[in-house]
Amino acid sequence: MWYMRFDETITTAAGIEPAWAAVAAVTALPKWTRSIDSVTPLDGAALQVGRRYRVKQPGFPPVVWRVSEVRDGESFTWEASSPGVRSLAYHRLGPEPDGTTRISIGVHQTGPLAGVLGLLTGRRTRRYLRMEAAGLAAAAETEARGRPDGIGR
């Protein structure tokens, strides 16, 4: 079985609370990154285990992601399957000693076609992850500016 892994980490000046508010608002993804055209909730917009979202990215067919884990204020994972490939994507937050927040996002793919898919789409996947991480950091900082104390702690 093949395995492909793509990960990206960035730091935002925002605290954990505004960063979580930004990441948990999955239907707002297209507002802060050009790497996602649309996120359509299929079972309700709130981020909850079992909820599904149809995600359309430029140059890729739409994919339905199902939320498999949510750790409020910390992380969420969602999964998707297509013939020959199972994908797991994560968004994780971690506090830094200086009050900033580390944002880690990634996609892990397994299955008999994962290696081929990684070779065909790896460059775009990496670029999209960089765009999404940067957009999430900016969205978190925008969220923090809207809070009374400016950092959301």
Stockholm file with secondary structure:
# STOCKHOLM 1.0

chainA/1-153         MWYMRFDETITTAAGIEPAWAAVAAVTALPKWTRSIDSVTPLDGAALQVGRRYRVKQPGFPPVVWRVSEVRDGESFTWEASSPGVRSLAYHRLGPEPDGTTRISIGVHQTGPLAGVLGLLTGRRTRRYLRMEAAGLAAAAETEARGRPDGIGR
#=GR chainA/1-153 SS CEEEEEEEEEEESSCHHHHHHHHHCGGGHHHHCTTCSEEEESSCSSCCTTCEEEEECTTSCCEEEEEEEEETTTEEEEEEEETTEEEEEEEEEEECTTSCEEEEEEEEEEETTHHHHHHHHHHHHHHHHHHHHHHHHHHHHHHHHTSTTSSCC
#=GC SS_cons         CEEEEEEEEEEESSCHHHHHHHHHCGGGHHHHCTTCSEEEESSCSSCCTTCEEEEECTTSCCEEEEEEEEETTTEEEEEEEETTEEEEEEEEEEECTTSCEEEEEEEEEEETTHHHHHHHHHHHHHHHHHHHHHHHHHHHHHHHHTSTTSSCC
//
